[in-house]
């Protein structure tokens, strides 16, 4: 009976070792895949989310400034047109 327990204990140790090995292989495979994906993405020259958000904010600010300047130009054009208009004779 003790031999049977010893065999079962040995089998449990082997199974535990196999599970540990498979878990280690899984981690290695995930790391390798992650590195491969990072290399592919680096080759595609994609930007990070932070870079994208920063440029998006810059574009929004530039758009707002452009809209303000557009209103200002229209006002100045109207003033210029009013000055160039011939004075009506009474």
N, CA, C and O atoms as a GROMACS GRO file, in nm:
protein
  360
    1UNK      N    1   0.081  -0.118   0.000
    1UNK     CA    2   0.000   0.000   0.000
    1UNK      C    3   0.086   0.126   0.000
    1UNK      O    4   0.053   0.227  -0.062
    2UNK      N    5   0.198   0.116   0.072
    2UNK     CA    6   0.288   0.230   0.074
    2UNK      C    7   0.352   0.250  -0.063
    2UNK      O    8   0.379   0.363  -0.102
    3UNK      N    9   0.376   0.144  -0.134
    3UNK     CA   10   0.430   0.152  -0.269
    3UNK      C   11   0.330   0.221  -0.360
    3UNK      O   12   0.368   0.302  -0.445
    4UNK      N   13   0.203   0.190  -0.341
    4UNK     CA   14   0.099   0.251  -0.422
    4UNK      C   15   0.093   0.402  -0.396
    4UNK      O   16   0.080   0.481  -0.490
    5UNK      N   17   0.102   0.441  -0.268
    5UNK     CA   18   0.102   0.583  -0.234
    5UNK      C   19   0.225   0.652  -0.291
    5UNK      O   20   0.218   0.766  -0.338
    6UNK      N   21   0.338   0.584  -0.285
    6UNK     CA   22   0.462   0.640  -0.338
    6UNK      C   23   0.451   0.662  -0.488
    6UNK      O   24   0.495   0.765  -0.540
    7UNK      N   25   0.392   0.567  -0.557
    7UNK     CA   26   0.374   0.581  -0.702
    7UNK      C   27   0.279   0.696  -0.733
    7UNK      O   28   0.304   0.775  -0.824
    8UNK      N   29   0.171   0.706  -0.656
    8UNK     CA   30   0.076   0.815  -0.676
    8UNK      C   31   0.141   0.950  -0.648
    8UNK      O   32   0.118   1.047  -0.720
    9UNK      N   33   0.223   0.956  -0.543
    9UNK     CA   34   0.294   1.080  -0.512
    9UNK      C   35   0.390   1.118  -0.624
    9UNK      O   36   0.399   1.234  -0.663
   10UNK      N   37   0.461   1.017  -0.676
   10UNK     CA   38   0.553   1.043  -0.787
   10UNK      C   39   0.477   1.092  -0.910
   10UNK      O   40   0.521   1.184  -0.978
   11UNK      N   41   0.363   1.030  -0.936
   11UNK     CA   42   0.283   1.071  -1.052
   11UNK      C   43   0.231   1.214  -1.032
   11UNK      O   44   0.226   1.292  -1.127
   12UNK      N   45   0.193   1.247  -0.910
   12UNK     CA   46   0.144   1.382  -0.881
   12UNK      C   47   0.256   1.483  -0.901
   12UNK      O   48   0.233   1.592  -0.954
   13UNK      N   49   0.378   1.448  -0.858
   13UNK     CA   50   0.493   1.538  -0.876
   13UNK      C   51   0.523   1.558  -1.024
   13UNK      O   52   0.550   1.670  -1.068
   14UNK      N   53   0.517   1.450  -1.101
   14UNK     CA   54   0.542   1.459  -1.246
   14UNK      C   55   0.435   1.545  -1.311
   14UNK      O   56   0.466   1.630  -1.395
   15UNK      N   57   0.310   1.524  -1.274
   15UNK     CA   58   0.200   1.603  -1.331
   15UNK      C   59   0.216   1.750  -1.293
   15UNK      O   60   0.194   1.839  -1.376
   16UNK      N   61   0.252   1.775  -1.169
   16UNK     CA   62   0.272   1.912  -1.124
   16UNK      C   63   0.387   1.978  -1.201
   16UNK      O   64   0.378   2.094  -1.240
   17UNK      N   65   0.494   1.903  -1.222
   17UNK     CA   66   0.607   1.954  -1.299
   17UNK      C   67   0.568   1.982  -1.443
   17UNK      O   68   0.612   2.081  -1.502
   18UNK      N   69   0.485   1.895  -1.499
   18UNK     CA   70   0.441   1.914  -1.637
   18UNK      C   71   0.354   2.039  -1.648
   18UNK      O   72   0.366   2.115  -1.743
   19UNK      N   73   0.267   2.059  -1.550
   19UNK     CA   74   0.182   2.178  -1.550
   19UNK      C   75   0.268   2.303  -1.539
   19UNK      O   76   0.244   2.402  -1.608
   20UNK      N   77   0.368   2.299  -1.452
   20UNK     CA   78   0.458   2.414  -1.437
   20UNK      C   79   0.532   2.442  -1.567
   20UNK      O   80   0.548   2.557  -1.607
   21UNK      N   81   0.577   2.335  -1.633
   21UNK     CA   82   0.649   2.351  -1.759
   21UNK      C   83   0.558   2.411  -1.865
   21UNK      O   84   0.599   2.501  -1.940
   22UNK      N   85   0.435   2.363  -1.873
   22UNK     CA   86   0.340   2.415  -1.971
   22UNK      C   87   0.307   2.561  -1.941
   22UNK      O   88   0.296   2.643  -2.032
   23UNK      N   89   0.292   2.593  -1.813
   23UNK     CA   90   0.265   2.732  -1.775
   23UNK      C   91   0.381   2.821  -1.814
   23UNK      O   92   0.362   2.931  -1.865
   24UNK      N   93   0.503   2.772  -1.791
   24UNK     CA   94   0.621   2.848  -1.831
   24UNK      C   95   0.628   2.867  -1.981
   24UNK      O   96   0.662   2.975  -2.029
   25UNK      N   97   0.596   2.763  -2.056
   25UNK     CA   98   0.595   2.772  -2.202
   25UNK      C   99   0.489   2.872  -2.249
   25UNK      O  100   0.510   2.947  -2.344
   26UNK      N  101   0.375   2.870  -2.181
   26UNK     CA  102   0.268   2.964  -2.218
   26UNK      C  103   0.317   3.107  -2.199
   26UNK      O  104   0.296   3.192  -2.286
   27UNK      N  105   0.381   3.134  -2.087
   27UNK     CA  106   0.434   3.268  -2.062
   27UNK      C  107   0.538   3.307  -2.164
   27UNK      O  108   0.539   3.420  -2.213
   28UNK      N  109   0.627   3.212  -2.197
   28UNK     CA  110   0.730   3.240  -2.298
   28UNK      C  111   0.666   3.268  -2.434
   28UNK      O  112   0.708   3.359  -2.506
   29UNK      N  113   0.565   3.189  -2.469
   29UNK     CA  114   0.498   3.208  -2.598
   29UNK      C  115   0.427   3.344  -2.603
   29UNK      O  116   0.431   3.413  -2.705
   30UNK      N  117   0.364   3.382  -2.493
   30UNK     CA  118   0.296   3.512  -2.489
   30UNK      C  119   0.396   3.626  -2.503
   30UNK      O  120   0.372   3.722  -2.576
   31UNK      N  121   0.509   3.615  -2.433
   31UNK     CA  122   0.612   3.719  -2.444
   31UNK      C  123   0.668   3.729  -2.585
   31UNK      O  124   0.689   3.838  -2.637
   32UNK      N  125   0.691   3.613  -2.647
   32UNK     CA  126   0.744   3.611  -2.783
   32UNK      C  127   0.643   3.673  -2.880
   32UNK      O  128   0.680   3.752  -2.966
   33UNK      N  129   0.517   3.637  -2.864
   33UNK     CA  130   0.413   3.692  -2.951
   33UNK      C  131   0.400   3.843  -2.931
   33UNK      O  132   0.386   3.918  -3.027
   34UNK      N  133   0.406   3.886  -2.805
   34UNK     CA  134   0.397   4.029  -2.775
   34UNK      C  135   0.511   4.105  -2.843
   34UNK      O  136   0.488   4.210  -2.903
   35UNK      N  137   0.633   4.051  -2.835
   35UNK     CA  138   0.747   4.117  -2.900
   35UNK      C  139   0.730   4.122  -3.051
   35UNK      O  140   0.763   4.223  -3.114
   36UNK      N  141   0.678   4.015  -3.109
   36UNK     CA  142   0.656   4.012  -3.254
   36UNK      C  143   0.553   4.117  -3.295
   36UNK      O  144   0.572   4.189  -3.393
   37UNK      N  145   0.444   4.126  -3.220
   37UNK     CA  146   0.340   4.225  -3.251
   37UNK      C  147   0.396   4.366  -3.237
   37UNK      O  148   0.368   4.452  -3.320
   38UNK      N  149   0.475   4.390  -3.132
   38UNK     CA  150   0.536   4.522  -3.114
   38UNK      C  151   0.628   4.557  -3.230
   38UNK      O  152   0.630   4.672  -3.275
   39UNK      N  153   0.703   4.459  -3.280
   39UNK     CA  154   0.791   4.483  -3.395
   39UNK      C  155   0.710   4.518  -3.520
   39UNK      O  156   0.744   4.610  -3.594
   40UNK      N  157   0.602   4.445  -3.542
   40UNK     CA  158   0.517   4.471  -3.659
   40UNK      C  159   0.456   4.610  -3.648
   40UNK      O  160   0.454   4.685  -3.745
   41UNK      N  161   0.406   4.645  -3.530
   41UNK     CA  162   0.347   4.777  -3.511
   41UNK      C  163   0.450   4.888  -3.526
   41UNK      O  164   0.420   4.994  -3.579
   42UNK      N  165   0.572   4.863  -3.480
   42UNK     CA  166   0.678   4.963  -3.495
   42UNK      C  167   0.709   4.984  -3.643
   42UNK      O  168   0.735   5.096  -3.685
   43UNK      N  169   0.706   4.877  -3.721
   43UNK     CA  170   0.732   4.888  -3.865
   43UNK      C  171   0.621   4.967  -3.935
   43UNK      O  172   0.645   5.032  -4.036
   44UNK      N  173   0.500   4.960  -3.881
   44UNK     CA  174   0.388   5.033  -3.941
   44UNK      C  175   0.390   5.181  -3.906
   44UNK      O  176   0.312   5.259  -3.960
   45UNK      N  177   0.479   5.220  -3.816
   45UNK     CA  178   0.495   5.359  -3.774
   45UNK      C  179   0.364   5.417  -3.720
   45UNK      O  180   0.326   5.530  -3.753
   46UNK      N  181   0.296   5.339  -3.639
   46UNK     CA  182   0.173   5.387  -3.576
   46UNK      C  183   0.209   5.475  -3.457
   46UNK      O  184   0.314   5.459  -3.396
   47UNK      N  185   0.121   5.567  -3.425
   47UNK     CA  186   0.145   5.655  -3.311
   47UNK      C  187   0.080   5.596  -3.186
   47UNK      O  188  -0.012   5.514  -3.195
   48UNK      N  189   0.129   5.639  -3.072
   48UNK     CA  190   0.068   5.594  -2.947
   48UNK      C  191  -0.059   5.674  -2.921
   48UNK      O  192  -0.083   5.776  -2.985
   49UNK      N  193  -0.139   5.626  -2.831
   49UNK     CA  194  -0.264   5.694  -2.797
   49UNK      C  195  -0.235   5.833  -2.741
   49UNK      O  196  -0.306   5.929  -2.771
   50UNK      N  197  -0.130   5.844  -2.658
   50UNK     CA  198  -0.094   5.974  -2.600
   50UNK      C  199  -0.055   6.073  -2.710
   50UNK      O  200  -0.095   6.189  -2.706
   51UNK      N  201   0.024   6.026  -2.807
   51UNK     CA  202   0.063   6.115  -2.918
   51UNK      C  203  -0.059   6.158  -2.998
   51UNK      O  204  -0.072   6.274  -3.036
   52UNK      N  205  -0.148   6.063  -3.023
   52UNK     CA  206  -0.270   6.093  -3.098
   52UNK      C  207  -0.355   6.197  -3.025
   52UNK      O  208  -0.402   6.293  -3.085
   53UNK      N  209  -0.374   6.176  -2.894
   53UNK     CA  210  -0.454   6.270  -2.816
   53UNK      C  211  -0.391   6.409  -2.813
   53UNK      O  212  -0.462   6.510  -2.818
   54UNK      N  213  -0.258   6.415  -2.806
   54UNK     CA  214  -0.189   6.545  -2.804
   54UNK      C  215  -0.211   6.618  -2.936
   54UNK      O  216  -0.240   6.738  -2.936
   55UNK      N  217  -0.197   6.549  -3.047
   55UNK     CA  218  -0.215   6.612  -3.178
   55UNK      C  219  -0.362   6.649  -3.199
   55UNK      O  220  -0.393   6.751  -3.261
   56UNK      N  221  -0.451   6.566  -3.149
   56UNK     CA  222  -0.594   6.597  -3.160
   56UNK      C  223  -0.627   6.726  -3.085
   56UNK      O  224  -0.704   6.808  -3.135
   57UNK      N  225  -0.569   6.743  -2.967
   57UNK     CA  226  -0.591   6.866  -2.890
   57UNK      C  227  -0.533   6.986  -2.963
   57UNK      O  228  -0.595   7.092  -2.967
   58UNK      N  229  -0.415   6.970  -3.022
   58UNK     CA  230  -0.355   7.080  -3.099
   58UNK      C  231  -0.443   7.118  -3.217
   58UNK      O  232  -0.462   7.236  -3.246
   59UNK      N  233  -0.496   7.017  -3.285
   59UNK     CA  234  -0.583   7.044  -3.400
   59UNK      C  235  -0.711   7.115  -3.357
   59UNK      O  236  -0.758   7.206  -3.426
   60UNK      N  237  -0.767   7.074  -3.244
   60UNK     CA  238  -0.888   7.140  -3.195
   60UNK      C  239  -0.860   7.286  -3.160
   60UNK      O  240  -0.941   7.374  -3.190
   61UNK      N  241  -0.746   7.310  -3.096
   61UNK     CA  242  -0.709   7.449  -3.063
   61UNK      C  243  -0.687   7.531  -3.189
   61UNK      O  244  -0.729   7.647  -3.197
   62UNK      N  245  -0.620   7.473  -3.287
   62UNK     CA  246  -0.595   7.544  -3.413
   62UNK      C  247  -0.727   7.575  -3.484
   62UNK      O  248  -0.743   7.683  -3.540
   63UNK      N  249  -0.819   7.481  -3.480
   63UNK     CA  250  -0.949   7.502  -3.544
   63UNK      C  251  -1.026   7.616  -3.475
   63UNK      O  252  -1.085   7.701  -3.542
   64UNK      N  253  -1.023   7.617  -3.342
   64UNK     CA  254  -1.092   7.723  -3.268
   64UNK      C  255  -1.029   7.859  -3.299
   64UNK      O  256  -1.101   7.957  -3.318
   65UNK      N  257  -0.898   7.864  -3.305
   65UNK     CA  258  -0.829   7.989  -3.337
   65UNK      C  259  -0.862   8.033  -3.479
   65UNK      O  260  -0.882   8.152  -3.505
   66UNK      N  261  -0.866   7.939  -3.571
   66UNK     CA  262  -0.899   7.970  -3.710
   66UNK      C  263  -1.040   8.027  -3.722
   66UNK      O  264  -1.063   8.120  -3.798
   67UNK      N  265  -1.133   7.971  -3.646
   67UNK     CA  266  -1.271   8.021  -3.649
   67UNK      C  267  -1.278   8.164  -3.594
   67UNK      O  268  -1.352   8.247  -3.648
   68UNK      N  269  -1.203   8.192  -3.487
   68UNK     CA  270  -1.200   8.328  -3.432
   68UNK      C  271  -1.142   8.426  -3.534
   68UNK      O  272  -1.193   8.536  -3.552
   69UNK      N  273  -1.035   8.384  -3.599
   69UNK     CA  274  -0.972   8.470  -3.698
   69UNK      C  275  -1.063   8.493  -3.818
   69UNK      O  276  -1.064   8.602  -3.877
   70UNK      N  277  -1.139   8.392  -3.855
   70UNK     CA  278  -1.233   8.406  -3.966
   70UNK      C  279  -1.338   8.512  -3.935
   70UNK      O  280  -1.372   8.593  -4.021
   71UNK      N  281  -1.390   8.511  -3.814
   71UNK     CA  282  -1.488   8.612  -3.773
   71UNK      C  283  -1.424   8.750  -3.775
   71UNK      O  284  -1.485   8.847  -3.821
   72UNK      N  285  -1.302   8.759  -3.726
   72UNK     CA  286  -1.232   8.888  -3.722
   72UNK      C  287  -1.209   8.942  -3.863
   72UNK      O  288  -1.228   9.061  -3.888
   73UNK      N  289  -1.167   8.854  -3.956
   73UNK     CA  290  -1.144   8.897  -4.094
   73UNK      C  291  -1.274   8.947  -4.157
   73UNK      O  292  -1.273   9.047  -4.228
   74UNK      N  293  -1.384   8.879  -4.132
   74UNK     CA  294  -1.512   8.922  -4.188
   74UNK      C  295  -1.551   9.060  -4.136
   74UNK      O  296  -1.602   9.144  -4.211
   75UNK      N  297  -1.527   9.084  -4.007
   75UNK     CA  298  -1.556   9.217  -3.950
   75UNK      C  299  -1.468   9.324  -4.014
   75UNK      O  300  -1.516   9.431  -4.049
   76UNK      N  301  -1.340   9.294  -4.028
   76UNK     CA  302  -1.248   9.390  -4.089
   76UNK      C  303  -1.284   9.416  -4.235
   76UNK      O  304  -1.276   9.530  -4.282
   77UNK      N  305  -1.324   9.312  -4.308
   77UNK     CA  306  -1.365   9.330  -4.448
   77UNK      C  307  -1.490   9.418  -4.455
   77UNK      O  308  -1.501   9.502  -4.544
   78UNK      N  309  -1.582   9.398  -4.363
   78UNK     CA  310  -1.703   9.481  -4.361
   78UNK      C  311  -1.668   9.626  -4.331
   78UNK      O  312  -1.725   9.717  -4.392
   79UNK      N  313  -1.576   9.649  -4.239
   79UNK     CA  314  -1.534   9.786  -4.207
   79UNK      C  315  -1.466   9.849  -4.328
   79UNK      O  316  -1.491   9.966  -4.359
   80UNK      N  317  -1.382   9.774  -4.395
   80UNK     CA  318  -1.312   9.825  -4.513
   80UNK      C  319  -1.411   9.857  -4.624
   80UNK      O  320  -1.399   9.960  -4.691
   81UNK      N  321  -1.507   9.771  -4.643
   81UNK     CA  322  -1.609   9.793  -4.746
   81UNK      C  323  -1.689   9.920  -4.714
   81UNK      O  324  -1.723   9.997  -4.804
   82UNK      N  325  -1.720   9.940  -4.587
   82UNK     CA  326  -1.796  10.058  -4.546
   82UNK      C  327  -1.716  10.185  -4.571
   82UNK      O  328  -1.773  10.288  -4.609
   83UNK      N  329  -1.586  10.181  -4.552
   83UNK     CA  330  -1.503  10.299  -4.575
   83UNK      C  331  -1.486  10.328  -4.724
   83UNK      O  332  -1.476  10.444  -4.764
   84UNK      N  333  -1.485  10.224  -4.806
   84UNK     CA  334  -1.466  10.242  -4.950
   84UNK      C  335  -1.594  10.283  -5.020
   84UNK      O  336  -1.589  10.337  -5.131
   85UNK      N  337  -1.708  10.259  -4.958
   85UNK     CA  338  -1.836  10.292  -5.022
   85UNK      C  339  -1.844  10.443  -5.041
   85UNK      O  340  -1.812  10.519  -4.950
   86UNK      N  341  -1.887  10.487  -5.160
   86UNK     CA  342  -1.896  10.632  -5.184
   86UNK      C  343  -2.001  10.695  -5.094
   86UNK      O  344  -2.107  10.637  -5.069
   87UNK      N  345  -1.970  10.812  -5.046
   87UNK     CA  346  -2.063  10.884  -4.959
   87UNK      C  347  -2.180  10.933  -5.044
   87UNK      O  348  -2.160  10.984  -5.154
   88UNK      N  349  -2.299  10.918  -4.992
   88UNK     CA  350  -2.418  10.963  -5.066
   88UNK      C  351  -2.430  11.114  -5.053
   88UNK      O  352  -2.413  11.170  -4.945
   89UNK      N  353  -2.461  11.180  -5.165
   89UNK     CA  354  -2.476  11.326  -5.165
   89UNK      C  355  -2.618  11.360  -5.124
   89UNK      O  356  -2.714  11.296  -5.166
   90UNK      N  357  -2.629  11.462  -5.043
   90UNK     CA  358  -2.761  11.502  -4.997
   90UNK      C  359  -2.818  11.612  -5.081
   90UNK      O  360  -2.929  11.658  -5.055
   0.00000   0.00000   0.00000
